[in-house]
Amino acid sequence: MPEGQANPKLATIRAILAKAEATGFAEEAEALTAKAAQLMAKYGIEEAMLNDGRADRDAPTERKITISNPWAMERVRLIHRTARAMNCELIHLGRIGDGPSRQVHVFGYESDIERAELLYASLLLQMEGSLYRQVVPFGESLRAWRRSWLLGYVNRVGDRVQEAERRARGEAGNETSASGRSAALVLADRRALVERSFRTAYPRTRAGGRTTTRGSGYGDGWAAGGRADIGGRRIGRSPSAALAP
């Protein structure tokens, strides 16, 4: 797509989400955001099929992304869940110098990284807005409770994004690309190529350990993650840095 030319499908998703944010009716908002989530996942499949064998249109790439404080590690977990659901691979490179910010290195096809970044930015905004509407139970450590809430939110919304992507892949089972290949084969080949690029760059990488938490906010965060707009609410806006602990 020529530089500067808007993608009509992403524009449609933005328009649907704008309506969802503007309506005063919960049922209408829920239906609109569910549609946006469906379209976001379907868009990924369509790009893969349309660009099968067209490296000039959608090629494997890599990108380093800075994750700012506060709650940098929870943000790393959020982008990790989002990127992995969208057929990307990601490694956390740790702190940048002596500062609080961290960096992640993402591998994937251009269209998939684009989707992952859009959704991550949206979910970060939603997470920010929801966290500070929560009332921390009396006697709880403020930071511990908020951290456990964030982990619950990230895990729940990550599961939802993964399920939306899985459903889209299932619905595309009978489709064929311009080169005559099935959706399953196209997606498997893309995944294998991304995995190979990642393993070449980081051959000794191991799966991360289990994250533990001391606060009791996990269940509330899990519930809030179930209400989040996984279609990319507020796509195109910049997440603020107001997630203060």
Backbone bond lengths (Angstrom), bond angles and torsions (degrees), N, CA, C in turn:
res aa  C-N    CA-C-N  psi(-1)  N-CA   C-N-CA  omega(-1)  CA-C   N-CA-C  phi
1 M - - - 1.460 - - 1.522 109.45 -
2 P 1.350 119.80 132.04 1.450 121.72 -178.59 1.515 111.70 -58.18
3 E 1.353 115.01 145.81 1.452 119.71 -179.00 1.519 110.10 -59.85
4 G 1.337 115.64 134.58 1.448 120.20 178.02 1.513 113.85 90.55
5 Q 1.333 118.48 -11.98 1.460 120.79 -179.45 1.525 109.14 -86.87
6 A 1.323 116.71 125.48 1.463 121.52 -176.82 1.517 110.15 -71.23
7 N 1.333 115.68 141.78 1.453 120.69 175.51 1.526 108.00 -79.62
8 P 1.332 118.59 121.26 1.473 119.99 -175.37 1.521 113.56 -64.58
9 K 1.327 117.75 -31.53 1.457 119.60 -179.44 1.527 110.87 -70.88
10 L 1.326 117.12 -41.80 1.457 119.43 176.38 1.523 110.90 -67.64
11 A 1.324 116.50 -33.60 1.464 119.78 176.14 1.523 110.25 -63.16
12 T 1.333 116.98 -38.62 1.458 121.03 177.71 1.526 110.87 -63.48
13 I 1.327 116.35 -42.39 1.466 120.23 178.68 1.524 110.12 -62.10
14 R 1.325 116.59 -43.93 1.463 119.86 178.55 1.526 110.96 -59.87
15 A 1.333 116.98 -41.79 1.463 120.91 -178.18 1.523 111.19 -65.67
16 I 1.333 116.84 -41.76 1.467 120.47 178.15 1.519 110.49 -61.91
17 L 1.327 116.09 -43.14 1.457 119.66 -178.68 1.522 112.30 -69.50
18 A 1.324 116.98 -32.41 1.461 119.96 175.78 1.529 110.29 -62.92
19 K 1.331 117.02 -40.02 1.459 120.87 176.54 1.520 110.97 -65.67
20 A 1.325 116.50 -39.08 1.459 120.28 179.84 1.525 110.97 -63.28
21 E 1.331 116.73 -38.40 1.454 120.13 -179.89 1.521 111.93 -72.26
22 A 1.333 116.38 -29.05 1.462 120.14 -174.95 1.527 113.69 -84.27
23 T 1.337 117.37 -25.88 1.453 119.43 -175.36 1.524 111.81 -71.23
24 G 1.311 115.77 148.91 1.459 120.78 176.61 1.511 112.58 -97.96
25 F 1.324 117.25 5.93 1.465 122.06 -176.88 1.524 109.84 -108.71
26 A 1.329 116.30 118.87 1.458 120.99 -175.54 1.518 112.39 -60.42
27 E 1.348 116.56 -39.28 1.464 119.35 -177.84 1.523 110.96 -65.34
28 E 1.331 116.57 -41.11 1.466 119.94 178.94 1.527 110.77 -65.83
29 A 1.338 116.49 -42.38 1.457 120.41 179.67 1.524 110.81 -61.95
30 E 1.330 116.88 -42.03 1.455 120.39 179.93 1.519 111.32 -62.43
31 A 1.358 116.11 -43.69 1.459 119.71 179.84 1.524 111.47 -64.25
32 L 1.328 116.82 -40.27 1.458 120.59 -179.24 1.525 111.75 -67.08
33 T 1.317 117.07 -43.01 1.454 119.33 -178.93 1.525 111.82 -70.53
34 A 1.329 116.90 -33.06 1.463 119.47 175.10 1.527 110.32 -63.84
35 K 1.338 116.18 -39.84 1.456 119.91 177.52 1.527 111.11 -64.30
36 A 1.321 116.24 -39.93 1.463 119.84 179.50 1.522 111.24 -63.65
37 A 1.334 116.60 -41.07 1.462 120.09 178.36 1.519 111.07 -62.04
38 Q 1.325 115.79 -42.49 1.464 120.66 178.74 1.524 110.76 -61.51
39 L 1.327 116.36 -43.88 1.463 120.64 -178.67 1.525 111.87 -67.04
40 M 1.330 117.34 -36.36 1.456 120.32 179.32 1.526 111.09 -62.62
41 A 1.330 116.02 -44.30 1.466 119.55 179.18 1.528 110.86 -68.82
42 K 1.329 116.65 -41.22 1.468 120.31 -179.81 1.526 110.92 -64.84
43 Y 1.318 116.23 -35.62 1.460 120.87 178.22 1.524 110.85 -58.75
44 G 1.332 116.59 -40.69 1.453 120.22 178.94 1.516 112.62 -62.03
45 I 1.334 116.35 -41.81 1.468 120.64 177.79 1.523 110.56 -65.12
46 E 1.311 116.51 -44.78 1.468 120.67 -177.83 1.523 111.49 -62.39
47 E 1.320 116.92 -40.77 1.459 119.95 178.33 1.528 110.83 -63.67
48 A 1.320 116.01 -41.12 1.471 119.64 179.50 1.523 111.09 -62.86
49 M 1.332 117.20 -43.39 1.461 120.91 -177.80 1.524 111.68 -71.99
50 L 1.316 116.00 -42.59 1.458 120.84 -178.36 1.526 111.74 -63.92
51 N 1.330 115.82 -36.28 1.461 120.19 -174.06 1.515 113.45 -101.44
52 D 1.322 117.81 14.12 1.461 121.03 178.80 1.528 109.46 -58.48
53 G 1.333 115.74 120.46 1.461 120.58 -179.20 1.508 114.39 79.59
54 R 1.338 117.12 6.04 1.467 121.19 -178.78 1.527 109.46 -114.14
55 A 1.314 116.40 77.57 1.459 120.59 -178.53 1.524 112.28 -64.25
56 D 1.344 116.36 -20.29 1.455 119.44 178.37 1.520 111.84 -73.27
57 R 1.338 117.12 -15.85 1.464 121.19 -177.45 1.524 112.27 -105.50
58 D 1.321 117.82 -36.72 1.466 120.80 -176.65 1.520 107.94 -152.51
59 A 1.311 116.78 97.77 1.458 121.08 -173.65 1.523 111.20 -114.57
60 P 1.331 116.82 156.37 1.470 119.26 173.78 1.525 109.30 -62.18
61 T 1.312 115.33 141.69 1.458 120.24 -179.70 1.523 108.68 -149.73
62 E 1.297 116.73 -176.55 1.461 122.22 177.14 1.516 108.57 -145.19
63 R 1.310 115.74 155.39 1.460 119.32 -176.24 1.524 109.50 -153.24
64 K 1.318 117.01 134.72 1.456 121.59 173.33 1.527 108.53 -97.33
65 I 1.315 114.91 130.31 1.456 121.41 -174.89 1.522 109.00 -122.68
66 T 1.322 116.18 131.21 1.456 121.59 177.91 1.518 110.44 -85.34
67 I 1.322 115.89 131.22 1.457 122.65 178.56 1.517 107.72 -111.31
68 S 1.313 116.09 115.06 1.461 119.70 -174.14 1.516 111.81 -87.93
69 N 1.300 115.03 163.98 1.444 123.36 173.65 1.531 108.83 -81.47
70 P 1.333 120.67 165.63 1.471 127.21 -1.70 1.520 112.07 -83.63
71 W 1.305 116.25 173.79 1.462 123.32 -178.51 1.530 110.73 57.61
72 A 1.330 116.15 40.91 1.456 119.75 -174.62 1.523 112.33 -60.31
73 M 1.315 117.81 -41.03 1.461 119.48 -177.90 1.523 111.89 -68.09
74 E 1.318 117.83 -34.45 1.463 120.32 176.03 1.531 110.22 -68.86
75 R 1.329 116.55 -35.39 1.467 120.07 175.30 1.532 110.74 -66.67
76 V 1.331 116.36 -39.15 1.468 119.81 176.30 1.521 109.63 -59.35
77 R 1.316 116.51 -43.97 1.469 119.92 179.55 1.523 111.38 -62.81
78 L 1.348 116.83 -38.08 1.463 120.69 179.69 1.533 111.15 -64.46
79 I 1.325 117.74 -47.17 1.467 118.91 -179.15 1.520 110.49 -69.94
80 H 1.326 117.45 -30.47 1.461 120.43 176.62 1.521 110.66 -62.94
81 R 1.333 117.84 -48.40 1.460 120.47 -179.77 1.525 111.29 -63.59
82 T 1.324 116.68 -39.82 1.465 121.15 -178.91 1.524 111.16 -67.44
83 A 1.319 116.74 -47.90 1.467 120.45 -177.32 1.521 111.56 -66.06
84 R 1.323 118.18 -42.97 1.461 120.57 -179.56 1.526 111.13 -63.56
85 A 1.333 117.59 -38.07 1.462 120.63 178.34 1.521 111.01 -62.54
86 M 1.329 117.03 -30.97 1.452 122.17 -176.18 1.521 111.86 -99.23
87 N 1.337 116.89 32.61 1.464 123.61 170.87 1.521 114.09 67.80
88 C 1.323 116.32 27.16 1.453 120.51 175.63 1.528 109.20 -109.02
89 E 1.320 115.90 164.80 1.456 122.40 171.28 1.521 107.93 -117.69
90 L 1.325 116.13 150.10 1.448 119.47 -173.67 1.519 109.87 -148.32
91 I 1.331 115.52 142.38 1.459 120.51 173.73 1.522 108.76 -130.26
92 H 1.317 115.76 140.12 1.459 121.83 176.48 1.518 108.25 -86.78
93 L 1.327 116.20 120.15 1.467 120.86 -176.49 1.524 113.11 -90.71
94 G 1.312 117.73 -5.08 1.457 121.02 178.32 1.520 112.49 93.47
95 R 1.320 114.08 -165.15 1.463 120.36 -177.60 1.536 111.41 -67.87
96 I 1.312 114.79 152.31 1.462 121.33 174.10 1.518 107.20 -94.37
97 G 1.337 116.94 106.19 1.452 121.01 -177.50 1.520 111.04 61.41
98 D 1.326 115.15 -136.34 1.464 120.54 179.95 1.519 112.25 -98.40
99 G 1.322 117.59 4.42 1.457 120.58 -177.48 1.517 112.83 -83.95
100 P 1.333 116.94 176.67 1.464 121.20 -178.02 1.521 114.28 -81.98
101 S 1.333 117.61 -18.86 1.460 120.43 -176.73 1.522 110.94 -71.48
102 R 1.312 115.56 154.30 1.457 121.99 179.80 1.528 109.10 -123.97
103 Q 1.319 115.19 169.37 1.462 119.47 -178.03 1.519 109.92 -134.45
104 V 1.315 115.43 139.93 1.457 121.05 173.51 1.522 108.64 -119.79
105 H 1.323 116.26 151.45 1.462 122.91 179.42 1.519 107.24 -116.59
106 V 1.330 116.51 116.06 1.462 122.52 -174.59 1.523 109.89 -107.85
107 F 1.328 115.63 135.49 1.468 122.72 175.50 1.524 107.96 -118.23
108 G 1.334 116.51 136.64 1.460 119.54 178.00 1.509 110.79 172.25
109 Y 1.308 116.23 176.89 1.458 120.42 172.55 1.525 108.73 -72.63
110 E 1.319 115.42 150.20 1.466 120.90 -175.28 1.529 111.91 -53.31
111 S 1.323 116.96 -45.19 1.464 119.61 -177.02 1.524 111.68 -67.14
112 D 1.328 117.83 -33.35 1.456 120.76 -179.83 1.531 111.49 -74.61
113 I 1.319 117.29 -39.66 1.459 119.64 175.97 1.523 110.06 -64.41
114 E 1.324 116.36 -38.64 1.458 120.24 177.81 1.528 110.20 -60.12
115 R 1.328 116.54 -46.19 1.469 119.83 179.44 1.521 110.95 -62.86
116 A 1.331 116.34 -43.11 1.463 120.38 -177.95 1.527 111.18 -63.35
117 E 1.325 117.32 -42.11 1.461 120.07 179.86 1.525 111.71 -66.54
118 L 1.330 116.76 -41.02 1.459 120.37 178.47 1.525 111.15 -61.32
119 L 1.321 115.58 -46.47 1.456 119.07 -177.43 1.524 111.21 -70.31
120 Y 1.319 117.63 -39.18 1.461 120.61 177.82 1.529 110.31 -58.81
121 A 1.327 117.30 -47.72 1.463 120.76 -179.75 1.525 111.00 -59.48
122 S 1.322 116.03 -40.23 1.462 120.62 179.34 1.519 111.54 -65.99
123 L 1.331 116.27 -48.26 1.461 120.33 -177.78 1.524 111.36 -65.80
124 L 1.316 117.16 -32.48 1.456 120.15 177.67 1.527 110.35 -63.62
125 L 1.317 116.31 -41.95 1.460 120.27 176.99 1.525 111.41 -63.93
126 Q 1.319 116.26 -43.91 1.462 119.74 179.77 1.524 111.34 -64.45
127 M 1.329 115.72 -41.58 1.454 121.03 179.49 1.524 110.45 -62.36
128 E 1.317 115.35 -42.53 1.462 121.17 178.37 1.525 111.19 -60.65
129 G 1.323 115.75 -47.22 1.456 118.99 -178.20 1.517 112.92 -65.34
130 S 1.312 116.00 -37.44 1.460 120.21 -176.00 1.527 112.26 -77.16
131 L 1.335 118.02 -37.64 1.463 121.07 -174.74 1.524 111.53 -57.22
132 Y 1.328 116.64 -45.01 1.458 119.43 -172.67 1.523 113.24 -87.16
133 R 1.310 116.38 5.94 1.469 119.73 167.73 1.531 110.49 -92.92
134 Q 1.330 116.46 -6.06 1.457 120.75 -177.75 1.533 111.13 -81.43
135 V 1.314 115.07 143.11 1.462 121.35 175.24 1.523 107.99 -98.32
136 V 1.306 116.36 116.81 1.463 120.72 -179.27 1.521 109.09 -74.77
137 P 1.322 118.21 127.08 1.461 120.85 -178.78 1.524 112.46 -56.60
138 F 1.296 115.23 144.91 1.455 121.12 179.80 1.528 110.41 -58.56
139 G 1.313 115.32 136.02 1.456 120.65 178.41 1.515 114.66 88.76
140 E 1.332 118.25 -9.81 1.467 121.58 179.26 1.520 110.50 -82.86
141 S 1.317 116.01 148.29 1.456 120.78 169.25 1.527 108.35 -67.73
142 L 1.321 117.12 125.25 1.466 121.22 -176.73 1.519 111.29 -58.11
143 R 1.311 116.69 -49.00 1.469 119.57 -177.05 1.518 111.58 -67.96
144 A 1.338 117.26 -43.37 1.461 119.77 -178.76 1.520 110.91 -63.58
145 W 1.330 116.50 -41.93 1.465 119.42 -179.64 1.521 110.46 -64.74
146 R 1.330 116.89 -44.87 1.467 119.99 -178.82 1.531 111.42 -65.87
147 R 1.318 117.08 -37.54 1.462 119.35 178.12 1.523 110.32 -64.72
148 S 1.312 118.23 -43.85 1.464 120.44 179.47 1.521 110.45 -65.60
149 W 1.335 116.88 -35.65 1.472 120.84 175.77 1.527 109.85 -61.21
150 L 1.332 116.49 -46.73 1.460 120.63 -179.41 1.526 112.00 -60.81
151 L 1.324 116.39 -41.54 1.461 119.56 179.28 1.523 111.23 -64.88
152 G 1.328 116.58 -40.37 1.463 119.31 176.29 1.513 111.64 -62.42
153 Y 1.327 116.40 -42.89 1.462 121.56 178.91 1.529 110.59 -60.90
154 V 1.329 116.21 -50.30 1.466 120.93 -176.66 1.528 110.98 -61.55
155 N 1.311 117.78 -43.95 1.465 120.25 -178.95 1.521 111.88 -65.72
156 R 1.316 116.62 -41.16 1.465 119.61 -179.41 1.528 111.51 -68.07
157 V 1.329 117.07 -46.89 1.457 119.04 -177.71 1.526 110.05 -69.65
158 G 1.341 116.97 -32.22 1.461 119.68 175.76 1.512 112.08 -62.73
159 D 1.328 116.37 -40.68 1.464 120.42 176.79 1.529 111.11 -62.73
160 R 1.325 116.60 -38.82 1.467 120.49 -178.74 1.532 111.80 -68.22
161 V 1.329 116.61 -41.78 1.470 119.91 177.32 1.520 110.07 -63.31
162 Q 1.314 116.86 -43.13 1.458 121.46 179.35 1.522 111.26 -60.89
163 E 1.327 116.68 -40.90 1.461 120.40 -179.98 1.529 111.43 -68.26
164 A 1.335 117.54 -39.42 1.464 120.39 177.98 1.525 110.68 -62.36
165 E 1.318 116.81 -40.85 1.456 120.45 178.84 1.534 110.69 -67.75
166 R 1.313 117.14 -41.02 1.471 121.06 179.07 1.525 110.70 -62.21
167 R 1.313 116.28 -41.75 1.460 120.04 -179.85 1.522 110.74 -64.88
168 A 1.334 117.11 -41.65 1.467 120.52 179.40 1.521 111.14 -63.15
169 R 1.322 116.89 -38.91 1.465 119.45 178.32 1.528 110.94 -65.88
170 G 1.324 116.41 -38.22 1.458 119.68 178.32 1.513 112.36 -65.20
171 E 1.312 116.89 -40.05 1.469 121.21 -179.43 1.523 111.90 -69.68
172 A 1.320 117.44 -22.02 1.471 121.13 -179.32 1.521 112.28 -91.58
173 G 1.321 117.89 10.28 1.460 121.56 -172.66 1.514 115.22 -56.84
174 N 1.333 119.11 -34.01 1.469 122.02 -176.10 1.528 113.48 -96.26
175 E 1.313 117.22 1.45 1.462 120.13 -178.35 1.529 110.61 -80.64
176 T 1.328 115.49 154.16 1.465 121.08 175.98 1.521 109.57 -129.30
177 S 1.317 115.04 148.93 1.460 120.30 179.28 1.528 109.79 -80.35
178 A 1.336 116.24 176.39 1.461 120.74 178.52 1.522 111.45 -61.27
179 S 1.315 117.16 -25.42 1.462 120.66 179.13 1.531 112.17 -89.98
180 G 1.327 116.18 4.84 1.457 120.08 175.96 1.514 115.46 86.57
181 R 1.316 118.25 9.54 1.465 120.85 -178.69 1.529 110.73 -92.38
182 S 1.319 115.65 148.15 1.457 120.30 -179.40 1.523 110.83 -72.15
183 A 1.342 115.34 158.69 1.460 120.08 178.29 1.521 110.65 -60.36
184 A 1.329 116.65 -41.16 1.470 119.93 -179.38 1.527 111.27 -60.19
185 L 1.336 116.54 -41.96 1.464 120.07 -179.37 1.525 111.07 -69.72
186 V 1.321 116.67 -42.95 1.469 120.20 179.47 1.521 110.43 -59.65
187 L 1.328 115.99 -48.07 1.463 119.98 -177.49 1.523 111.88 -67.35
188 A 1.332 116.31 -37.93 1.463 119.93 178.73 1.525 110.70 -64.65
189 D 1.334 116.68 -41.50 1.462 120.20 179.49 1.522 111.35 -65.67
190 R 1.337 115.86 -40.59 1.467 119.32 177.93 1.522 110.59 -63.14
191 R 1.309 115.69 -43.53 1.457 119.97 -179.71 1.527 111.26 -63.07
192 A 1.333 116.56 -41.81 1.461 121.07 -179.22 1.528 111.07 -64.79
193 L 1.327 116.48 -40.05 1.455 120.01 -179.64 1.524 111.14 -67.07
194 V 1.334 116.74 -40.95 1.462 120.51 177.28 1.523 110.40 -63.74
195 E 1.331 115.88 -44.57 1.458 120.71 179.54 1.531 110.80 -61.27
196 R 1.321 117.02 -41.16 1.459 120.81 -179.94 1.529 111.17 -65.15
197 S 1.320 116.92 -42.00 1.465 120.40 178.20 1.525 111.19 -62.84
198 F 1.325 114.90 -41.66 1.458 119.90 179.72 1.522 111.32 -64.55
199 R 1.345 116.33 -46.54 1.464 120.18 -178.02 1.528 112.40 -68.35
200 T 1.325 116.75 -29.35 1.462 119.63 175.75 1.525 110.63 -66.41
201 A 1.332 115.28 -40.50 1.462 119.48 -179.56 1.523 112.47 -75.18
202 Y 1.347 116.35 -34.47 1.457 120.93 -176.28 1.527 109.56 -134.25
203 P 1.324 117.04 73.03 1.474 120.60 -173.46 1.521 114.11 -68.01
204 R 1.312 118.69 -20.43 1.467 120.50 -175.17 1.525 112.86 -104.53
205 T 1.296 116.81 12.19 1.459 120.17 -178.00 1.518 111.31 -67.90
206 R 1.328 115.45 137.16 1.456 121.60 175.86 1.517 109.49 -117.92
207 A 1.334 115.00 161.24 1.462 119.51 177.16 1.522 109.37 -64.19
208 G 1.337 115.63 144.42 1.455 120.02 -179.46 1.514 112.01 -69.67
209 G 1.322 115.44 158.49 1.455 120.44 178.79 1.512 112.08 -76.50
210 R 1.299 115.29 171.97 1.458 121.38 -179.86 1.527 110.38 -73.48
211 T 1.330 117.10 136.67 1.456 121.67 178.39 1.521 109.55 -89.52
212 T 1.320 116.45 131.00 1.455 120.48 178.87 1.519 109.75 -113.51
213 T 1.327 115.83 161.85 1.455 120.70 -178.46 1.511 110.29 -147.77
214 R 1.350 116.47 149.75 1.453 120.66 -178.70 1.525 112.38 -102.15
215 G 1.313 118.77 -21.84 1.462 121.18 -176.50 1.515 112.12 -77.18
216 S 1.345 115.89 166.03 1.464 120.98 -178.00 1.516 112.95 -102.22
217 G 1.346 117.35 13.95 1.460 119.98 -175.98 1.515 114.63 -85.75
218 Y 1.339 118.18 0.98 1.457 121.16 -173.99 1.529 112.00 -57.27
219 G 1.329 116.87 -46.09 1.464 120.18 -177.52 1.515 112.73 -63.48
220 D 1.330 116.56 -39.55 1.464 119.55 177.53 1.518 110.84 -66.76
221 G 1.333 116.52 -39.01 1.463 119.45 177.32 1.514 111.50 -65.85
222 W 1.346 116.49 -39.04 1.466 121.40 177.11 1.534 110.03 -59.45
223 A 1.317 116.81 -44.55 1.465 120.66 179.87 1.524 110.91 -64.23
224 A 1.338 117.32 -41.54 1.463 120.43 179.02 1.517 111.09 -65.21
225 G 1.335 117.15 -36.49 1.462 120.02 176.58 1.506 112.20 -63.92
226 G 1.325 116.94 -29.00 1.458 120.77 176.93 1.514 112.86 -71.35
227 R 1.326 116.59 -20.29 1.470 120.07 179.29 1.520 112.34 -96.72
228 A 1.329 118.26 -8.25 1.467 120.73 -175.17 1.520 111.14 -66.53
229 D 1.317 115.31 150.19 1.464 122.34 177.15 1.516 108.82 -82.46
230 I 1.325 117.72 102.06 1.462 120.42 -177.46 1.519 112.29 -85.41
231 G 1.344 117.22 6.66 1.449 119.70 174.25 1.514 112.24 -85.36
232 G 1.318 119.05 -7.33 1.455 120.74 177.11 1.501 113.44 107.67
233 R 1.334 117.02 46.26 1.447 120.83 -178.03 1.523 110.57 -55.65
234 R 1.327 115.69 138.29 1.461 123.24 -178.39 1.523 112.20 62.81
235 I 1.326 117.40 27.08 1.471 120.31 177.46 1.521 109.33 -55.47
236 G 1.319 114.37 134.94 1.456 119.78 177.78 1.512 113.20 99.99
237 R 1.359 117.65 -14.31 1.451 119.39 176.55 1.521 109.63 -94.02
238 S 1.311 116.56 156.67 1.454 120.08 -178.65 1.520 110.29 -89.05
239 P 1.355 117.98 131.29 1.451 119.19 176.70 1.513 110.18 -66.69
240 S 1.327 117.95 137.31 1.450 120.72 -179.90 1.516 109.60 -80.00
241 A 1.296 114.92 168.51 1.467 120.07 179.78 1.523 110.48 -101.54
242 A 1.355 116.48 29.80 1.457 119.89 -174.43 1.518 114.25 -89.91
243 L 1.317 117.71 12.00 1.464 119.35 -179.05 1.530 110.04 -77.74
244 A 1.297 116.92 58.84 1.468 119.97 -177.03 1.512 110.95 -72.63
245 P 1.331 117.50 140.64 1.448 120.09 178.90 1.514 111.26 -71.40
